[in-house]
């Protein structure tokens, strides 16, 4: 039985991904607060760098402040990472089936068969999955992380 009701769009995506005879055991979406915490943690570098450049412009008179323009061309794109992550995470949801763990996000669908999962770790509502011969992945902001981790073990 699924843990949360998915939006129609998410439910359709999940239905299209399921293999014949595969059953959904749990579904969930990341908690907004957990996503916000992640984005804010990644925003400190762009804010610090660009704040320094703006302070430099404010302190430098006239034409000398134009020297900061190239610095801003490097600094402003630093915001793309955290803000892009926020946009992607708002479209993210998770599913655990009797065969696989699935993570749906803006970039696509990540899936791992149960036999590939060699480790499951829970920390502050996040579930880290260690996989055999693949890069690890994470389920961020899972409200019932302990129960979901038990399903994956």
DSSP file (Angstrom, degrees, kcal/mol; ACC not computed):
  #  RESIDUE AA STRUCTURE BP1 BP2  ACC     N-H-->O    O-->H-N    N-H-->O    O-->H-N    TCO  KAPPA ALPHA  PHI   PSI    X-CA   Y-CA   Z-CA
    1    1 A X              0   0    0      0, 0.0    26,-0.1     0, 0.0     2,-0.1   0.000 360.0 360.0 360.0 135.2    0.0    0.0    0.0
    2    2 A X        -     0   0    0     24,-0.2    24,-0.2     1,-0.1    26,-0.1  -0.374 360.0-142.6 -72.2 146.9    1.4    3.4   -1.0
    3    3 A X  S    S+     0   0    0     24,-0.4     2,-0.3     1,-0.1    25,-0.1   0.766  80.1  20.0 -83.2 -27.6    2.3    5.9    1.8
    4    4 A X  S    S-     0   0    0     23,-0.4     2,-0.6    24,-0.0    -1,-0.1  -0.969  81.0-107.9-140.3 157.1    1.1    9.0    0.1
    5    5 A X        -     0   0    0     -2,-0.3     2,-0.2    -3,-0.1    -2,-0.0  -0.746  37.5-144.8 -85.3 123.0   -1.2   10.0   -2.6
    6    6 A X        -     0   0    0     -2,-0.6    87,-0.0     1,-0.1    23,-0.0  -0.519  21.7-101.1 -85.2 153.8    0.7   11.1   -5.7
    7    7 A X     >  -     0   0    0     -2,-0.2     4,-2.9     1,-0.1     5,-0.2  -0.261  39.7-103.9 -63.6 162.7   -0.4   13.9   -8.0
    8    8 A X  H  > S+     0   0    0      1,-0.2     4,-2.1     2,-0.2     5,-0.2   0.883 122.8  51.6 -58.4 -39.6   -2.0   12.7  -11.3
    9    9 A X  H  > S+     0   0    0      2,-0.2     4,-2.2     1,-0.2    -1,-0.2   0.936 112.5  44.3 -64.0 -46.8    1.2   13.6  -13.1
   10   10 A X  H  > S+     0   0    0      1,-0.2     4,-2.5     2,-0.2    -2,-0.2   0.907 112.1  52.8 -65.1 -42.0    3.4   11.6  -10.8
   11   11 A X  H  X S+     0   0    0     -4,-2.9     4,-2.4     1,-0.2    -1,-0.2   0.882 109.6  49.4 -61.9 -38.6    1.0    8.6  -10.7
   12   12 A X  H  X S+     0   0    0     -4,-2.1     4,-2.2    -5,-0.2    -1,-0.2   0.925 110.3  49.9 -65.5 -45.2    1.1    8.5  -14.5
   13   13 A X  H  X S+     0   0    0     -4,-2.2     4,-1.2     1,-0.2    -2,-0.2   0.917 112.9  47.5 -59.0 -43.7    4.9    8.6  -14.6
   14   14 A X  H >X S+     0   0    0     -4,-2.5     4,-1.5     1,-0.2     3,-0.5   0.926 109.8  51.9 -64.4 -45.7    5.1    5.8  -12.1
   15   15 A X  H 3< S+     0   0    0     -4,-2.4    -1,-0.2     1,-0.2    -2,-0.2   0.876 108.9  51.3 -59.9 -38.6    2.5    3.7  -13.9
   16   16 A X  H 3< S+     0   0    0     -4,-2.2    -1,-0.2     1,-0.2    -2,-0.2   0.784 110.6  49.4 -69.0 -26.8    4.5    4.0  -17.1
   17   17 A X  H << S+     0   0    0     -4,-1.2    -1,-0.2    -3,-0.5    -2,-0.2   0.737  86.9 103.7 -84.9 -24.5    7.7    3.0  -15.4
   18   18 A X     <  -     0   0    0     -4,-1.5     2,-0.2    -3,-0.1     3,-0.1  -0.302  67.5-131.8 -65.4 140.8    6.4   -0.2  -13.7
   19   19 A X    >   -     0   0    0      1,-0.1     3,-2.2     4,-0.0    -1,-0.1  -0.506  43.6 -76.2 -82.8 158.7    7.2   -3.5  -15.2
   20   20 A X  T 3  S+     0   0    0      1,-0.3    -1,-0.1    -2,-0.2     3,-0.1  -0.345 120.7  11.1 -56.9 130.8    4.5   -6.1  -15.8
   21   21 A X  T 3  S+     0   0    0      1,-0.3     2,-0.3    -3,-0.1    -1,-0.3   0.411  93.5 135.6  81.3  -1.6    3.5   -7.7  -12.5
   22   22 A X    <   -     0   0    0     -3,-2.2     2,-0.4    75,-0.0    -1,-0.3  -0.623  40.0-154.5 -81.9 137.3    5.5   -5.2  -10.4
   23   23 A X        -     0   0    0     -2,-0.3    75,-2.0    -3,-0.1     2,-0.4  -0.919  14.1-123.4-118.4 138.8    3.6   -3.8   -7.3
   24   24 A X  E     +A   97   0A   0     -2,-0.4    73,-0.3    73,-0.2     3,-0.1  -0.646  26.6 175.8 -79.9 128.6    4.1   -0.5   -5.5
   25   25 A X  E     +     0   0A   0     71,-3.1     2,-0.3    -2,-0.4    72,-0.2   0.761  67.8   0.3 -99.4 -36.4    4.9   -0.9   -1.8
   26   26 A X  E     -A   96   0A   0     70,-2.1    70,-2.9   -24,-0.2    -1,-0.4  -0.991  56.2-171.9-155.0 144.7    5.5    2.7   -0.9
   27   27 A X  E     +A   95   0A   0     -2,-0.3   -24,-0.4    68,-0.2   -23,-0.4  -0.972  16.4 161.2-134.0 153.3    5.5    6.2   -2.6
   28   28 A X  E     -A   94   0A   0     66,-2.0    66,-3.4    -2,-0.3     2,-0.3  -0.992  28.0-138.1-163.6 163.3    6.6    9.5   -1.2
   29   29 A X        -     0   0    0     -2,-0.3   114,-0.4    64,-0.2    64,-0.2  -0.929  40.7 -95.1-123.5 151.1    7.6   13.0   -2.0
   30   30 A X        -     0   0    0     62,-0.5     2,-0.2    -2,-0.3   111,-0.2  -0.366  42.8-107.8 -65.0 143.5   10.4   15.0   -0.3
   31   31 A X     >  -     0   0    0    110,-2.1     4,-1.8     1,-0.1     3,-0.3  -0.524  22.7-131.3 -68.5 137.1    9.4   17.2    2.6
   32   32 A X  H  > S+     0   0    0      1,-0.2     4,-2.7    -2,-0.2     5,-0.2   0.874 105.7  55.7 -58.6 -40.3    9.6   20.9    1.6
   33   33 A X  H  > S+     0   0    0      1,-0.2     4,-2.3     2,-0.2    -1,-0.2   0.888 106.1  50.7 -63.1 -39.1   11.6   21.9    4.7
   34   34 A X  H  > S+     0   0    0     -3,-0.3     4,-1.8     2,-0.2    -1,-0.2   0.893 111.7  48.0 -65.0 -39.7   14.2   19.3    3.9
   35   35 A X  H  X S+     0   0    0     -4,-1.8     4,-2.5     2,-0.2    -2,-0.2   0.914 111.1  50.5 -66.3 -42.7   14.6   20.6    0.3
   36   36 A X  H  X S+     0   0    0     -4,-2.7     4,-2.7     1,-0.2     5,-0.2   0.902 108.3  52.7 -62.2 -41.2   14.8   24.2    1.6
   37   37 A X  H  X S+     0   0    0     -4,-2.3     4,-1.8     1,-0.2    -1,-0.2   0.904 110.3  48.8 -60.3 -42.3   17.5   23.2    4.0
   38   38 A X  H  X S+     0   0    0     -4,-1.8     4,-1.3     2,-0.2    -2,-0.2   0.932 112.3  47.0 -62.6 -48.0   19.5   21.6    1.2
   39   39 A X  H  X S+     0   0    0     -4,-2.5     4,-1.0     1,-0.2     3,-0.4   0.918 111.3  50.9 -63.9 -43.9   19.1   24.7   -1.1
   40   40 A X  H  X S+     0   0    0     -4,-2.7     4,-0.6     1,-0.2     3,-0.4   0.863 106.5  55.5 -63.2 -34.7   20.1   27.1    1.7
   41   41 A X  H  < S+     0   0    0     -4,-1.8     3,-0.3     1,-0.2    -1,-0.2   0.830 111.3  44.5 -65.5 -31.1   23.2   25.0    2.4
   42   42 A X  H  X S+     0   0    0     -4,-1.3     4,-0.5    -3,-0.4     3,-0.3   0.599 103.1  66.7 -88.3 -11.8   24.3   25.4   -1.2
   43   43 A X  H  X S+     0   0    0     -4,-1.0     4,-2.3    -3,-0.4     5,-0.2   0.659  77.2  82.0 -83.2 -16.1   23.5   29.1   -1.4
   44   44 A X  H  X S+     0   0    0     -4,-0.6     4,-2.5    -3,-0.3     5,-0.2   0.885  90.1  50.8 -61.5 -39.9   26.2   30.3    1.0
   45   45 A X  H  > S+     0   0    0     -3,-0.3     4,-2.8    -4,-0.2     5,-0.3   0.955 112.4  43.9 -66.0 -50.6   29.0   30.3   -1.6
   46   46 A X  H  X S+     0   0    0     -4,-0.5     4,-2.4    32,-0.2     5,-0.3   0.907 116.3  48.9 -60.0 -39.0   27.2   32.3   -4.3
   47   47 A X  H  X S+     0   0    0     -4,-2.3     4,-2.0     2,-0.2    -1,-0.2   0.916 113.7  45.8 -65.6 -42.5   25.9   34.7   -1.7
   48   48 A X  H  X S+     0   0    0     -4,-2.5     4,-2.1    -5,-0.2    -2,-0.2   0.942 116.1  44.7 -65.2 -48.7   29.4   35.2   -0.2
   49   49 A X  H  X S+     0   0    0     -4,-2.8     4,-2.0     1,-0.2    -2,-0.2   0.956 118.3  41.5 -62.3 -52.6   31.2   35.6   -3.6
   50   50 A X  H  X S+     0   0    0     -4,-2.4     4,-2.5    -5,-0.3    -1,-0.2   0.839 112.4  55.5 -68.5 -32.2   28.7   37.9   -5.1
   51   51 A X  H  X S+     0   0    0     -4,-2.0     4,-2.4    -5,-0.3    -1,-0.2   0.899 107.4  50.4 -63.6 -40.3   28.3   39.9   -1.9
   52   52 A X  H  X S+     0   0    0     -4,-2.1     4,-2.2     2,-0.2    -2,-0.2   0.915 110.8  48.8 -62.3 -43.4   32.1   40.4   -1.9
   53   53 A X  H  X S+     0   0    0     -4,-2.0     4,-2.3     2,-0.2    -2,-0.2   0.916 111.4  49.0 -64.4 -43.3   31.9   41.7   -5.5
   54   54 A X  H  X S+     0   0    0     -4,-2.5     4,-2.3     1,-0.2    -1,-0.2   0.904 111.4  49.7 -63.7 -41.0   29.1   44.1   -4.7
   55   55 A X  H  X S+     0   0    0     -4,-2.4     4,-1.8     2,-0.2    -1,-0.2   0.884 109.3  52.6 -63.6 -38.1   31.0   45.4   -1.7
   56   56 A X  H  X S+     0   0    0     -4,-2.2     4,-1.5     2,-0.2    -2,-0.2   0.908 109.6  48.4 -62.9 -42.8   34.0   45.8   -3.9
   57   57 A X  H  < S+     0   0    0     -4,-2.3    -2,-0.2     1,-0.2    -1,-0.2   0.908 110.6  51.6 -63.5 -42.6   32.0   47.9   -6.4
   58   58 A X  H  < S+     0   0    0     -4,-2.3    -1,-0.2     1,-0.2    -2,-0.2   0.833 113.6  44.2 -65.2 -32.0   30.5   50.0   -3.6
   59   59 A X  H  < S+     0   0    0     -4,-1.8     2,-0.4    -5,-0.2    -1,-0.2   0.722 100.3  78.9 -86.1 -21.8   34.0   50.8   -2.2
   60   60 A X  S  < S-     0   0    0     -4,-1.5     2,-0.2    -5,-0.2     5,-0.1  -0.742  77.3-131.8 -93.8 131.9   35.7   51.5   -5.6
   61   61 A X    >   -     0   0    0     -2,-0.4     3,-1.3     3,-0.1     4,-0.4  -0.505  52.4 -40.9 -81.1 148.2   35.2   54.9   -7.2
   62   62 A X  G >  S+     0   0    0      1,-0.2     3,-1.4     2,-0.2     4,-0.3   0.014 123.9   6.2  49.3-127.2   34.2   55.5  -10.9
   63   63 A X  G >  S+     0   0    0      1,-0.3     3,-1.5     2,-0.2     4,-0.4   0.747 118.6  71.0 -66.2 -26.1   35.9   53.4  -13.6
   64   64 A X  G X  S+     0   0    0     -3,-1.3     3,-1.3     1,-0.3    -1,-0.3   0.821  89.4  62.9 -61.3 -29.3   37.6   51.1  -11.1
   65   65 A X  G X  S+     0   0    0     -3,-1.4     3,-1.6    -4,-0.4    -1,-0.3   0.739  87.9  71.4 -68.8 -20.7   34.3   49.6  -10.2
   66   66 A X  G X  S+     0   0    0     -3,-1.5     3,-1.4    -4,-0.3     4,-0.5   0.732  81.7  73.0 -65.7 -20.6   34.0   48.3  -13.8
   67   67 A X  G <> S+     0   0    0     -3,-1.3     4,-0.5    -4,-0.4     3,-0.3   0.727  87.8  63.1 -64.7 -19.6   36.7   45.8  -13.0
   68   68 A X  H <> S+     0   0    0     -3,-1.6     4,-2.0    -4,-0.2    -1,-0.3   0.665  80.9  82.1 -79.1 -16.1   34.1   44.0  -11.0
   69   69 A X  H <> S+     0   0    0     -3,-1.4     4,-1.7    -4,-0.3     3,-0.2   0.926  91.2  48.1 -58.3 -47.5   32.0   43.2  -14.0
   70   70 A X  H  > S+     0   0    0     -4,-0.5     4,-0.9    -3,-0.3    -1,-0.2   0.873 108.8  55.6 -61.2 -32.9   34.1   40.2  -15.1
   71   71 A X  H  X S+     0   0    0     -4,-0.5     4,-2.0     1,-0.2     3,-0.5   0.885 106.2  50.6 -65.0 -36.8   33.9   39.0  -11.5
   72   72 A X  H  X S+     0   0    0     -4,-2.0     4,-2.8     1,-0.2     5,-0.3   0.823 100.4  63.2 -69.6 -30.5   30.1   39.1  -11.7
   73   73 A X  H  < S+     0   0    0     -4,-1.7     4,-0.3     1,-0.2    -1,-0.2   0.796 113.0  36.5 -65.1 -25.1   30.1   37.1  -14.9
   74   74 A X  H  < S+     0   0    0     -4,-0.9     4,-0.3    -3,-0.5    -2,-0.2   0.783 119.9  48.7 -90.0 -32.2   31.7   34.3  -12.9
   75   75 A X  H >< S+     0   0    0     -4,-2.0     3,-1.3     1,-0.2     4,-0.4   0.892 101.2  57.7 -79.5 -41.4   29.7   34.9   -9.8
   76   76 A X  T >< S+     0   0    0     -4,-2.8     3,-1.8     1,-0.3     4,-0.3   0.883 100.0  58.0 -63.1 -39.1   26.1   35.2  -10.9
   77   77 A X  T >> S+     0   0    0     -5,-0.3     3,-1.4    -4,-0.3     4,-0.6   0.704  88.0  78.1 -64.3 -14.7   26.0   31.7  -12.6
   78   78 A X  H <> S+     0   0    0     -3,-1.3     4,-0.6    -4,-0.3     3,-0.5   0.778  85.6  62.0 -62.1 -23.8   26.9   30.2   -9.2
   79   79 A X  H <> S+     0   0    0     -3,-1.8     4,-2.0    -4,-0.4     5,-0.3   0.712  86.1  75.8 -72.7 -19.5   23.2   30.7   -8.3
   80   80 A X  H <> S+     0   0    0     -3,-1.4     4,-2.5    -4,-0.3     5,-0.3   0.890  89.6  56.1 -61.1 -40.5   22.2   28.4  -11.1
   81   81 A X  H  X S+     0   0    0     -4,-0.6     4,-2.3    -3,-0.5    -1,-0.2   0.971 113.1  34.8 -59.0 -60.7   23.2   25.2   -9.1
   82   82 A X  H  X S+     0   0    0     -4,-0.6     4,-2.0   -40,-0.2    -1,-0.2   0.895 121.8  46.7 -65.7 -38.5   21.2   25.7   -5.9
   83   83 A X  H  X S+     0   0    0     -4,-2.0     4,-2.0     2,-0.2    -1,-0.2   0.872 113.0  49.6 -72.4 -34.5   18.2   27.3   -7.7
   84   84 A X  H  X S+     0   0    0     -4,-2.5     4,-2.4    -5,-0.3    -1,-0.2   0.877 109.5  52.8 -66.8 -37.4   18.2   24.6  -10.4
   85   85 A X  H  X S+     0   0    0     -4,-2.3     4,-2.7    -5,-0.3    -2,-0.2   0.892 107.8  51.4 -64.1 -39.3   18.3   22.0   -7.7
   86   86 A X  H  X S+     0   0    0     -4,-2.0     4,-1.5     2,-0.2    -2,-0.2   0.930 110.8  47.6 -62.5 -45.3   15.3   23.5   -6.0
   87   87 A X  H  < S+     0   0    0     -4,-2.0     4,-0.5     1,-0.2    -2,-0.2   0.910 114.7  46.4 -63.0 -41.6   13.3   23.5   -9.2
   88   88 A X  H >< S+     0   0    0     -4,-2.4     3,-1.2     1,-0.2    18,-0.5   0.897 110.0  53.0 -67.9 -39.8   14.3   19.9   -9.9
   89   89 A X  H >< S+     0   0    0     -4,-2.7     3,-1.4     1,-0.3   -59,-0.3   0.777  98.2  64.2 -70.1 -24.8   13.5   18.8   -6.4
   90   90 A X  T 3< S+     0   0    0     -4,-1.5    -1,-0.3     1,-0.3    -2,-0.2   0.719 106.1  45.7 -69.2 -18.5   10.0   20.2   -6.5
   91   91 A X  T <  S+     0   0    0     -3,-1.2     2,-0.3    -4,-0.5    -1,-0.3   0.189  94.2 112.6-105.0  15.0    9.3   17.7   -9.3
   92   92 A X    <   +     0   0    0     -3,-1.4   -62,-0.5    13,-0.1     2,-0.3  -0.650  34.1 161.0 -93.9 143.0   10.9   14.8   -7.4
   93   93 A X  E     - B   0 104A   0     11,-2.1    11,-3.0    -2,-0.3     2,-0.3  -0.975  22.5-138.3-151.6 164.6    9.1   11.8   -5.9
   94   94 A X  E     -AB  28 103A   0    -66,-3.4   -66,-2.0    -2,-0.3     2,-0.3  -0.857  12.4-173.8-125.2 154.9   10.1    8.3   -4.8
   95   95 A X  E     -AB  27 102A   0      7,-2.2     7,-3.3    -2,-0.3     2,-0.5  -0.992   9.5-161.9-146.3 144.0    8.7    4.8   -5.1
   96   96 A X  E     -AB  26 101A   0    -70,-2.9   -71,-3.1    -2,-0.3   -70,-2.1  -0.998  18.6-178.2-122.6 127.7    9.6    1.4   -3.7
   97   97 A X  E     -A   24   0A   0      3,-3.2   -73,-0.2    -2,-0.5   -75,-0.0  -0.577  47.5 -94.0-113.5 179.6    8.2   -1.6   -5.4
   98   98 A X  S    S+     0   0    0    -75,-2.0   -74,-0.1    -2,-0.2     3,-0.1   0.601 126.5  28.0 -70.0  -8.3    8.5   -5.3   -4.7
   99   99 A X  S    S+     0   0    0    -76,-0.3    15,-2.3     1,-0.2     2,-0.3   0.671 122.4  17.9-119.7 -29.8   11.4   -5.3   -7.1
  100  100 A X  E     - C   0 113A   0     13,-0.2    -3,-3.2    14,-0.1     2,-0.4  -0.896  55.8-124.4-145.1 164.9   13.1   -1.9   -7.2
  101  101 A X  E     -BC  96 112A   0     11,-2.4    11,-2.1    -2,-0.3     2,-0.4  -0.961  35.7-165.5-108.5 135.2   13.7    1.5   -5.6
  102  102 A X  E     -BC  95 111A   0     -7,-3.3    -7,-2.2    -2,-0.4     2,-0.5  -0.967  16.1-168.9-128.0 139.7   12.9    4.4   -7.9
  103  103 A X  E     -BC  94 110A   0      7,-2.8     7,-3.0    -2,-0.4     2,-0.5  -0.987   9.9-165.4-125.4 119.4   13.7    8.1   -7.8
  104  104 A X  E     +BC  93 109A   0    -11,-3.0   -11,-2.1    -2,-0.5     2,-0.3  -0.901  22.2 149.8-104.6 128.9   11.9   10.3  -10.3
  105  105 A X  E >   - C   0 108A   0      3,-2.7     3,-1.1    -2,-0.5   -16,-0.1  -0.859  61.6 -81.7-145.4-176.5   13.2   13.9  -10.8
  106  106 A X  T 3  S+     0   0    0    -18,-0.5     3,-0.1    -2,-0.3   -17,-0.1   0.773 125.0  53.1 -61.9 -26.9   13.4   16.5  -13.5
  107  107 A X  T 3  S-     0   0    0      1,-0.2     2,-0.3   -19,-0.1    -1,-0.3   0.655 120.9 -86.6 -85.4 -16.0   16.4   14.8  -15.1
  108  108 A X  E <   -C  105   0A   0     -3,-1.1    -3,-2.7     2,-0.0     2,-0.5  -0.992  57.1 -42.5 148.1-155.4   14.8   11.4  -15.4
  109  109 A X  E     -C  104   0A   0     -2,-0.3     2,-0.5    -5,-0.2    -5,-0.2  -0.961  38.2-163.7-120.6 128.3   14.3    8.2  -13.6
  110  110 A X  E     +C  103   0A   0     -7,-3.0    -7,-2.8    -2,-0.5     2,-0.4  -0.928  16.8 176.9-107.8 133.6   16.8    6.4  -11.4
  111  111 A X  E     -C  102   0A   0     -2,-0.5     2,-0.4    -9,-0.2    -9,-0.2  -0.994  13.9-174.3-139.5 145.4   16.1    2.8  -10.5
  112  112 A X  E     -C  101   0A   0    -11,-2.1   -11,-2.4    -2,-0.4     2,-0.1  -0.992  24.8-127.3-138.2 130.3   18.0    0.1   -8.7
  113  113 A X  E >>  -C  100   0A   0     -2,-0.4     3,-1.4   -13,-0.2     4,-0.8  -0.392  30.4-111.8 -69.1 153.4   16.9   -3.5   -8.3
  114  114 A X  G >4 S+     0   0    0    -15,-2.3     3,-0.8     1,-0.3    -1,-0.1   0.851 117.4  58.5 -56.4 -37.1   16.8   -4.8   -4.8
  115  115 A X  G 34 S+     0   0    0    -16,-0.3    -1,-0.3     1,-0.2   -15,-0.1   0.751 101.2  56.9 -67.3 -22.9   19.8   -7.1   -5.4
  116  116 A X  G <4 S+     0   0    0     -3,-1.4    16,-2.7    15,-0.1     2,-0.7   0.718  85.0  92.4 -78.9 -21.8   21.9   -4.1   -6.3
  117  117 A X  E <<  +D  131   0B   0     -3,-0.8    14,-0.2    -4,-0.8     3,-0.1  -0.642  42.5 164.6 -80.4 114.3   21.3   -2.3   -3.0
  118  118 A X  E     +     0   0B   0     12,-2.5     2,-0.3    -2,-0.7    13,-0.2   0.558  64.0  23.1-106.2 -11.8   24.1   -3.3   -0.6
  119  119 A X  E     -D  130   0B   0     11,-1.5    11,-2.8     2,-0.0     2,-0.4  -0.973  53.5-168.1-156.9 141.1   23.6   -0.7    2.1
  120  120 A X  E     -D  129   0B   0     -2,-0.3     2,-0.4     9,-0.2     9,-0.2  -0.990  13.6-179.4-131.1 122.4   20.8    1.6    3.4
  121  121 A X  E     -D  128   0B   0      7,-2.4     7,-3.0    -2,-0.4     2,-0.4  -0.974  11.9-155.2-125.3 136.9   21.6    4.4    5.8
  122  122 A X  E     +D  127   0B   0     -2,-0.4     2,-0.3     5,-0.2     5,-0.2  -0.931  18.7 165.3-112.6 132.6   19.2    6.9    7.4
  123  123 A X  E >   -D  126   0B   0      3,-2.5     3,-2.1    -2,-0.4    -2,-0.0  -0.893  69.9 -26.3-148.8 117.1   20.3   10.3    8.6
  124  124 A X  T 3  S-     0   0    0     -2,-0.3    17,-0.2     1,-0.3     3,-0.1   0.837 126.3 -45.6  51.4  42.1   17.9   13.2    9.4
  125  125 A X  T 3  S+     0   0    0      1,-0.3    17,-3.1    16,-0.1     2,-0.4   0.451 115.6 113.8  84.5  -0.4   15.1   12.0    7.1
  126  126 A X  E <   -D  123   0B   0     -3,-2.1    -3,-2.5    15,-0.2     2,-0.6  -0.848  54.0-150.6-103.5 142.3   17.5   11.3    4.2
  127  127 A X  E     -DE 122 139B   0     12,-2.7    12,-2.8    -2,-0.4     2,-0.5  -0.957   6.9-160.1-114.8 118.6   18.1    7.7    3.0
  128  128 A X  E     -DE 121 138B   0     -7,-3.0    -7,-2.4    -2,-0.6     2,-0.6  -0.853   6.5-157.5 -98.4 129.1   21.4    7.0    1.4
  129  129 A X  E     -DE 120 137B   0      8,-3.0     8,-1.7    -2,-0.5     2,-0.5  -0.930   2.2-157.6-110.3 122.3   21.6    3.9   -0.8
  130  130 A X  E     -D  119   0B   0    -11,-2.8   -12,-2.5    -2,-0.6   -11,-1.5  -0.839  19.3-160.8 -95.2 134.3   24.9    2.2   -1.5
  131  131 A X  E >   -DE 117 134B   0      3,-0.5     3,-0.8    -2,-0.5     2,-0.5  -0.852  22.9-107.9-121.5 151.7   24.8    0.1   -4.6
  132  132 A X  T 3  S-     0   0    0    -16,-2.7     3,-0.1    -2,-0.3   -15,-0.0  -0.652 100.8 -13.0 -74.5 123.2   26.8   -2.7   -6.1
  133  133 A X  T 3  S+     0   0    0     -2,-0.5     2,-0.3     1,-0.1    -1,-0.2   0.708 121.2  88.2  57.5  27.1   29.0   -1.4   -9.1
  134  134 A X  E <  S-E  131   0B   0     -3,-0.8    -3,-0.5   -18,-0.1    -1,-0.1  -0.976  86.1 -89.9-146.2 159.2   27.1    1.9   -9.3
  135  135 A X  E     -     0   0B   0     -2,-0.3    -3,-0.1     1,-0.1     0, 0.0  -0.403  51.0-107.8 -66.0 144.2   27.3    5.4   -7.8
  136  136 A X  E     -     0   0B   0     -5,-0.1     2,-0.3    -2,-0.1    -6,-0.2  -0.252  36.1-163.2 -68.4 162.3   25.3    5.8   -4.6
  137  137 A X  E     -E  129   0B   0     -8,-1.7    -8,-3.0     2,-0.0     2,-0.4  -0.863   5.3-137.0-139.9 176.1   22.1    7.8   -4.5
  138  138 A X  E     -E  128   0B   0     -2,-0.3     2,-0.6   -10,-0.2   -10,-0.2  -0.986  10.5-146.3-141.6 144.9   19.9    9.5   -1.9
  139  139 A X  E     -E  127   0B   0    -12,-2.8   -12,-2.7    -2,-0.4     3,-0.5  -0.966  33.7-150.1-106.8 113.1   16.2    9.9   -1.1
  140  140 A X        +     0   0    0     -2,-0.6   -14,-0.2   -14,-0.2  -109,-0.1  -0.666  63.2   0.9 -92.7 135.6   16.0   13.4    0.4
  141  141 A X  S    S+     0   0    0     -2,-0.3  -110,-2.1     1,-0.2     2,-0.5   0.869  71.5 176.1  65.1  42.8   13.5   14.4    3.0
  142  142 A X    >   -     0   0    0    -17,-3.1     3,-1.0    -3,-0.5    -1,-0.2  -0.706  22.7-150.7 -82.5 123.2   11.6   11.2    3.5
  143  143 A X  T 3  S+     0   0    0     -2,-0.5     3,-0.2  -114,-0.4    -1,-0.2   0.846  95.0  31.9 -67.5 -34.2    9.0   11.7    6.2
  144  144 A X  T 3> S+     0   0    0      1,-0.2     4,-2.1   -19,-0.1     3,-0.4  -0.432  76.5 154.0-117.0  56.5    9.0    8.0    7.3
  145  145 A X  H <>  +     0   0    0     -3,-1.0     4,-2.8     1,-0.2     5,-0.2   0.829  67.2  55.5 -58.2 -39.5   12.6    7.3    6.5
  146  146 A X  H  > S+     0   0    0      1,-0.2     4,-1.9     2,-0.2    -1,-0.2   0.916 110.5  44.6 -61.9 -43.4   13.0    4.5    9.1
  147  147 A X  H  > S+     0   0    0     -3,-0.4     4,-1.6     2,-0.2    -2,-0.2   0.900 114.6  48.6 -68.0 -40.7   10.1    2.5    7.7
  148  148 A X  H  X S+     0   0    0     -4,-2.1     4,-1.6     2,-0.2    -2,-0.2   0.902 109.6  52.4 -67.2 -39.9   11.2    3.0    4.1
  149  149 A X  H  X S+     0   0    0     -4,-2.8     4,-1.4     1,-0.2    -1,-0.2   0.902 107.0  53.2 -61.3 -39.9   14.7    2.0    4.9
  150  150 A X  H  < S+     0   0    0     -4,-1.9    -1,-0.2     1,-0.2    -2,-0.2   0.872 106.9  52.5 -62.8 -36.0   13.4   -1.2    6.5
  151  151 A X  H  < S+     0   0    0     -4,-1.6    -1,-0.2     1,-0.2    -2,-0.2   0.839 110.9  47.8 -65.8 -32.6   11.5   -1.9    3.2
  152  152 A X  H  <        0   0    0     -4,-1.6    -1,-0.2     1,-0.2    -2,-0.2   0.677 360.0 360.0 -83.9 -18.5   14.7   -1.5    1.2
  153  153 A X     <        0   0    0     -4,-1.4    -1,-0.2    -3,-0.2    -2,-0.1   0.494 360.0 360.0 -76.6 360.0   16.9   -3.7    3.5
